[in-house]
């Protein structure tokens, strides 16, 4: 098959032909990828912010068509349109049975860039190729656990549905599953890329009374207002924490870092009211450290800081729920997509993301 491959961190991705992909094993399916969104996590790996083995196929926000079904797979058939998820819920591990699918044992594959047994199913001329961020979607085909492929209802276009795989699962899930924002709450969203705008939409779906959105890019602030933000802040002109306090009087109930920066997490802690919650949604660089000082004051205010992996979503439960919300107009998936390119233009798409041009670029990987 053909795929976009990161051969060396900090270098442009290369288009490789002749990649061998294994047949699906028990419990797996092979999917012909048609579309894959570009996420900032892909860019972080490409730029070396998140060290990863190479060569590696990135991309983890994909949709496509089931091409082959392995043994012991129920509920999927050849020809089914599916959205793919980078975390395949196993349903039986310590965490899944406790309702914590974001830290399912299969989530480890995001860190290892392999299947749990250490294999990848990808090679070229005898050299192992890694499957980035638990999927490897910048390719013509992927092999995934059947629980990572969720059927799309008829009439939902794959080039739009693909953004559910990461941006929408993560953002809306952070609100509904991780934070469990209640109706009437006040919310601060820092960073208005695909995930941040999905958090804004999730807060609106949850019935938040005040949704404060902060981003230095004016077009993104405008998009947030169209999607439900009640207030916007330009962090280059105003202190976010101070403005959040002015708007709410006591601080927000929930603050979300949608970028992945320790400084924003600390801003969130300062912007929340006593007893408020800061949710770490974006993937911060490994060297970033959060300092909570003075510790005694943090204890006495009962503020909380919590992590969030893929919106704490169980793909089998949440992808159909998110698709249903989109079909009735409660979620606007298309508003997240500001550009479409062929896979061969992936480096141009990454350049756009580095420059904060647009929100989400969807790459066409096949037909």
C-alpha positions as CSV (number, residue, x, y, z in Angstrom):
1,X,0.0,0.0,0.0
2,X,0.9,3.7,-0.1
3,X,1.3,5.9,3.0
4,X,2.8,9.1,4.3
5,X,5.7,8.1,6.5
6,X,7.8,10.1,9.0
7,X,11.3,8.8,8.4
8,X,13.1,11.3,10.8
9,X,11.7,13.7,13.3
10,X,11.9,17.3,12.2
11,X,11.9,16.3,8.5
12,X,9.0,16.4,6.0
13,X,7.0,13.2,5.7
14,X,7.7,11.0,2.7
15,X,5.2,9.2,0.4
16,X,6.2,5.5,0.4
17,X,4.8,2.9,-1.9
18,X,5.2,-0.9,-1.5
19,X,4.3,-1.0,2.2
20,X,3.2,-4.5,3.3
21,X,0.2,-4.7,5.6
22,X,-0.7,-7.9,7.5
23,X,-4.0,-9.6,7.1
24,X,-6.4,-9.1,10.0
25,X,-6.0,-11.6,12.9
26,X,-8.7,-12.8,15.2
27,X,-10.8,-9.8,16.5
28,X,-9.4,-7.5,13.8
29,X,-10.6,-5.8,10.6
30,X,-8.8,-4.2,7.7
31,X,-10.2,-0.9,6.7
32,X,-9.6,1.0,3.4
33,X,-9.0,4.5,4.7
34,X,-10.7,7.3,2.7
35,X,-10.2,10.3,4.9
36,X,-8.0,11.3,7.9
37,X,-7.9,14.5,9.9
38,X,-4.7,16.1,10.9
39,X,-4.4,16.5,14.7
40,X,-1.8,18.6,16.6
41,X,-0.6,15.4,18.2
42,X,0.6,14.2,14.8
43,X,2.4,17.5,14.3
44,X,4.0,17.1,17.7
45,X,5.4,13.7,16.8
46,X,6.6,14.9,13.4
47,X,8.4,17.9,15.0
48,X,10.0,15.7,17.7
49,X,8.0,17.2,20.6
50,X,6.8,13.7,21.4
51,X,9.8,11.4,20.7
52,X,8.6,8.3,18.7
53,X,10.2,5.4,16.8
54,X,10.7,5.8,13.1
55,X,9.7,5.1,10.4
56,X,6.2,5.7,11.5
57,X,2.8,6.2,9.8
58,X,1.0,9.0,11.7
59,X,-2.7,9.9,11.6
60,X,-5.4,8.8,14.1
61,X,-8.6,10.6,13.1
62,X,-9.8,8.4,10.2
63,X,-12.8,7.0,8.5
64,X,-13.1,4.4,5.8
65,X,-14.7,1.2,4.5
66,X,-14.3,-2.3,5.9
67,X,-12.3,-4.3,3.4
68,X,-11.6,-7.6,5.2
69,X,-13.0,-9.1,8.5
70,X,-10.8,-11.4,10.6
71,X,-12.1,-14.4,12.6
72,X,-14.2,-13.9,15.7
73,X,-15.6,-10.5,14.6
74,X,-19.3,-9.8,15.0
75,X,-21.2,-6.7,14.0
76,X,-19.0,-5.6,11.1
77,X,-19.1,-6.7,7.5
78,X,-17.2,-6.0,4.3
79,X,-18.4,-2.7,2.8
80,X,-19.4,-1.1,6.1
81,X,-18.6,2.6,6.4
82,X,-16.8,3.2,9.8
83,X,-15.2,5.8,11.9
84,X,-11.9,4.7,13.6
85,X,-10.8,5.3,17.1
86,X,-7.2,5.4,18.4
87,X,-8.3,3.6,21.6
88,X,-10.1,0.3,21.0
89,X,-12.0,-0.4,24.2
90,X,-11.4,-4.0,25.2
91,X,-14.3,-4.1,27.6
92,X,-12.8,-6.5,30.0
93,X,-9.6,-5.0,31.5
94,X,-9.3,-3.6,35.0
95,X,-10.2,-0.1,33.8
96,X,-12.9,-0.9,31.3
97,X,-15.0,-2.8,33.8
98,X,-14.7,0.3,36.1
99,X,-16.0,2.6,33.4
100,X,-12.7,4.2,32.6
101,X,-12.2,3.4,28.9
102,X,-9.8,6.3,28.4
103,X,-7.2,4.3,30.3
104,X,-8.1,0.9,28.9
105,X,-5.1,-1.4,28.5
106,X,-5.3,-0.8,24.8
107,X,-4.6,2.9,25.3
108,X,-1.0,1.8,25.8
109,X,-0.7,1.4,22.0
110,X,-0.8,5.2,21.6
111,X,2.5,5.3,23.5
112,X,4.1,2.3,22.0
113,X,2.9,2.8,18.4
114,X,2.4,-1.0,18.2
115,X,-0.2,-3.5,19.0
116,X,-0.1,-4.8,22.6
117,X,2.1,-7.8,21.5
118,X,4.7,-5.5,20.1
119,X,3.9,-6.1,16.4
120,X,2.7,-3.4,14.0
121,X,1.5,-5.3,10.9
122,X,3.4,-2.9,8.8
123,X,6.8,-3.3,7.0
124,X,8.7,-2.4,3.9
125,X,11.5,-4.5,2.5
126,X,11.8,-6.3,5.8
127,X,11.9,-3.1,7.9
128,X,9.2,-2.6,10.6
129,X,7.1,0.5,10.2
130,X,5.3,1.8,13.3
131,X,1.6,2.6,13.5
132,X,1.4,6.1,15.0
133,X,-0.9,7.1,17.9
134,X,-2.5,3.7,18.0
135,X,-3.7,3.8,14.4
136,X,-1.5,4.9,11.5
137,X,-4.3,6.5,9.4
138,X,-2.2,8.5,6.8
139,X,-2.3,5.4,4.6
140,X,-4.5,3.6,2.1
141,X,-5.3,0.8,4.7
142,X,-5.2,0.1,8.4
143,X,-5.7,-3.0,10.5
144,X,-7.4,-2.3,13.8
145,X,-9.2,-4.2,16.6
146,X,-12.9,-4.5,15.6
147,X,-13.9,-2.4,18.6
148,X,-11.9,0.5,17.1
149,X,-14.1,0.6,14.0
150,X,-17.6,1.9,14.6
151,X,-20.2,1.7,11.9
152,X,-21.5,5.0,10.4
153,X,-25.2,5.4,9.7
154,X,-26.3,5.8,6.1
155,X,-26.0,9.3,4.8
156,X,-23.2,10.4,7.0
157,X,-20.2,11.4,4.8
158,X,-16.9,9.9,5.8
159,X,-14.9,13.1,5.1
160,X,-17.0,14.8,7.8
161,X,-17.4,11.9,10.2
162,X,-13.7,11.3,10.5
163,X,-13.2,14.2,12.9
164,X,-15.2,12.3,15.5
165,X,-12.3,9.9,15.8
166,X,-10.2,12.3,17.8
167,X,-11.3,16.0,17.9
168,X,-14.9,15.4,18.7
169,X,-14.5,12.4,20.9
170,X,-11.8,14.2,22.9
171,X,-13.5,17.6,23.1
172,X,-17.1,16.7,23.7
173,X,-16.1,13.7,25.8
174,X,-14.0,15.9,28.0
175,X,-17.2,17.8,28.9
176,X,-19.7,15.0,29.1
177,X,-17.6,12.1,30.4
178,X,-14.5,13.5,32.1
179,X,-15.7,16.7,33.8
180,X,-19.5,15.8,33.6
181,X,-20.4,19.5,33.3
182,X,-23.9,20.1,34.6
183,X,-26.6,22.4,33.2
184,X,-26.1,26.0,34.3
185,X,-22.3,25.7,34.9
186,X,-19.6,28.2,33.8
187,X,-16.9,26.9,31.5
188,X,-13.5,28.3,30.3
189,X,-12.0,26.8,27.2
190,X,-8.3,27.7,26.4
191,X,-7.3,27.0,22.9
192,X,-9.8,26.8,20.0
193,X,-8.5,24.3,17.5
194,X,-10.5,21.3,16.6
195,X,-10.5,19.9,20.2
196,X,-11.2,23.3,21.8
197,X,-14.1,24.1,19.5
198,X,-15.5,20.6,20.3
199,X,-15.3,21.4,24.0
200,X,-17.3,24.6,23.3
201,X,-19.9,22.5,21.5
202,X,-19.9,19.9,24.3
203,X,-20.4,22.6,26.9
204,X,-23.4,24.0,24.9
205,X,-24.9,20.5,24.6
206,X,-24.4,20.1,28.4
207,X,-26.4,23.3,29.0
208,X,-23.5,25.4,30.4
209,X,-24.8,28.9,31.1
210,X,-21.5,30.7,30.4
211,X,-18.9,29.5,27.9
212,X,-15.8,31.6,27.9
213,X,-13.4,30.9,25.0
214,X,-9.8,32.1,24.7
215,X,-7.5,32.0,21.7
216,X,-5.0,34.5,20.2
217,X,-6.4,33.8,16.7
218,X,-9.4,36.1,15.9
219,X,-11.0,33.7,13.3
220,X,-11.0,30.9,15.9
221,X,-12.7,33.2,18.5
222,X,-15.3,34.0,15.9
223,X,-15.8,30.3,15.2
224,X,-16.3,29.7,18.9
225,X,-19.0,32.3,19.1
226,X,-20.8,30.7,16.2
227,X,-20.6,27.3,18.0
228,X,-21.9,28.5,21.4
229,X,-19.3,30.6,23.2
230,X,-21.0,33.4,25.2
231,X,-17.7,35.3,25.8
232,X,-14.3,35.4,24.0
233,X,-10.9,36.5,25.2
234,X,-7.8,37.4,23.3
235,X,-5.0,36.3,25.6
236,X,-2.6,38.6,23.9
237,X,-4.7,41.6,25.0
238,X,-6.2,40.4,28.3
239,X,-5.2,38.2,31.2
240,X,-7.4,35.1,30.9
241,X,-7.8,34.4,34.6
242,X,-8.6,38.0,35.5
243,X,-11.2,38.2,32.7
244,X,-12.8,34.9,33.8
245,X,-13.1,36.2,37.3
246,X,-14.6,39.5,36.1
247,X,-17.2,37.7,33.9
248,X,-18.3,35.1,36.6
249,X,-17.6,37.0,39.8
250,X,-16.2,33.9,41.6
251,X,-14.3,32.1,38.9
252,X,-15.4,29.4,36.5
253,X,-16.8,26.0,37.5
254,X,-14.7,24.2,34.9
255,X,-11.5,25.2,32.9
256,X,-10.2,23.2,30.0
257,X,-6.7,23.3,28.6
258,X,-7.3,22.2,25.0
259,X,-3.7,23.0,23.9
260,X,-1.4,21.0,26.2
261,X,0.6,23.6,28.0
262,X,1.6,23.6,31.7
263,X,1.1,27.4,31.8
264,X,-2.5,27.0,30.6
265,X,-3.2,24.4,33.2
266,X,-2.0,26.7,35.9
267,X,-4.1,29.5,34.4
268,X,-7.0,27.2,34.6
269,X,-6.4,26.5,38.3
270,X,-6.2,30.2,38.9
271,X,-9.4,30.9,36.9
272,X,-11.6,28.3,38.7
273,X,-13.6,29.0,41.7
274,X,-13.0,27.3,45.0
275,X,-14.0,23.7,44.4
276,X,-13.7,24.1,40.7
277,X,-12.1,21.7,38.2
278,X,-9.4,22.1,35.7
279,X,-9.3,19.5,32.9
280,X,-6.0,18.7,31.1
281,X,-7.2,17.8,27.6
282,X,-4.3,18.7,25.3
283,X,-1.2,16.6,25.2
284,X,1.6,18.7,26.8
285,X,5.3,18.3,26.0
286,X,7.0,15.8,28.2
287,X,9.2,18.4,29.8
288,X,6.3,20.5,30.9
289,X,5.7,20.5,34.7
290,X,2.7,21.9,36.6
291,X,3.5,23.7,39.8
292,X,0.7,24.0,42.4
293,X,1.8,26.4,45.0
294,X,1.3,27.0,47.8
295,X,0.2,23.5,48.4
296,X,-1.7,24.3,51.5
297,X,-3.9,26.9,49.7
298,X,-4.6,24.4,46.9
299,X,-5.8,22.0,49.6
300,X,-8.0,24.5,51.4
301,X,-9.7,25.7,48.2
302,X,-10.6,22.1,47.2
303,X,-9.7,22.8,43.6
304,X,-9.2,19.8,41.3
305,X,-7.0,19.0,38.4
306,X,-7.8,15.9,36.3
307,X,-6.4,14.3,33.2
308,X,-8.4,13.4,30.1
309,X,-7.5,10.8,27.5
310,X,-9.6,10.8,24.3
311,X,-12.5,12.4,26.2
312,X,-12.8,9.3,28.5
313,X,-14.7,7.8,25.6
314,X,-15.8,4.3,25.0
315,X,-15.8,4.4,21.2
316,X,-18.6,1.8,20.9
317,X,-20.9,3.9,23.1
318,X,-19.8,7.4,22.3
319,X,-19.2,7.5,18.6
320,X,-22.8,6.5,17.8
321,X,-24.0,9.1,20.4
322,X,-21.9,11.8,18.8
323,X,-23.1,10.9,15.4
324,X,-26.7,11.0,16.6
325,X,-26.1,14.5,18.1
326,X,-24.7,15.7,14.8
327,X,-27.6,14.3,12.8
328,X,-30.1,16.3,14.9
329,X,-28.1,19.5,14.6
330,X,-26.7,19.5,18.2
331,X,-23.1,19.2,16.9
332,X,-21.6,20.9,13.9
333,X,-18.9,18.6,12.6
334,X,-18.4,20.4,9.3
335,X,-17.6,23.7,11.1
336,X,-14.3,22.1,12.4
337,X,-13.1,21.4,8.8
338,X,-11.5,24.4,7.1
339,X,-9.5,22.7,4.4
340,X,-9.3,19.4,2.5
341,X,-6.2,18.2,0.7
342,X,-4.9,15.0,-0.9
343,X,-2.6,12.9,1.2
344,X,0.3,13.9,-1.0
345,X,-0.1,17.4,0.4
346,X,0.3,16.4,4.1
347,X,3.4,18.5,4.6
348,X,1.6,21.6,3.3
349,X,-1.2,20.8,5.8
350,X,1.3,20.5,8.6
351,X,2.7,23.9,7.7
352,X,-0.8,25.4,7.9
353,X,-1.2,23.9,11.4
354,X,2.2,25.2,12.6
355,X,1.1,28.7,11.4
356,X,-2.4,28.3,13.0
357,X,-4.1,28.7,9.6
358,X,-7.6,27.2,9.8
359,X,-8.9,24.6,12.2
360,X,-8.9,21.1,10.9
361,X,-7.5,19.8,7.6
362,X,-9.0,16.5,6.3
363,X,-6.7,14.5,4.0
364,X,-8.1,12.3,1.4
365,X,-6.2,9.0,1.6
366,X,-8.2,7.0,-0.9
367,X,-11.6,6.7,-2.5
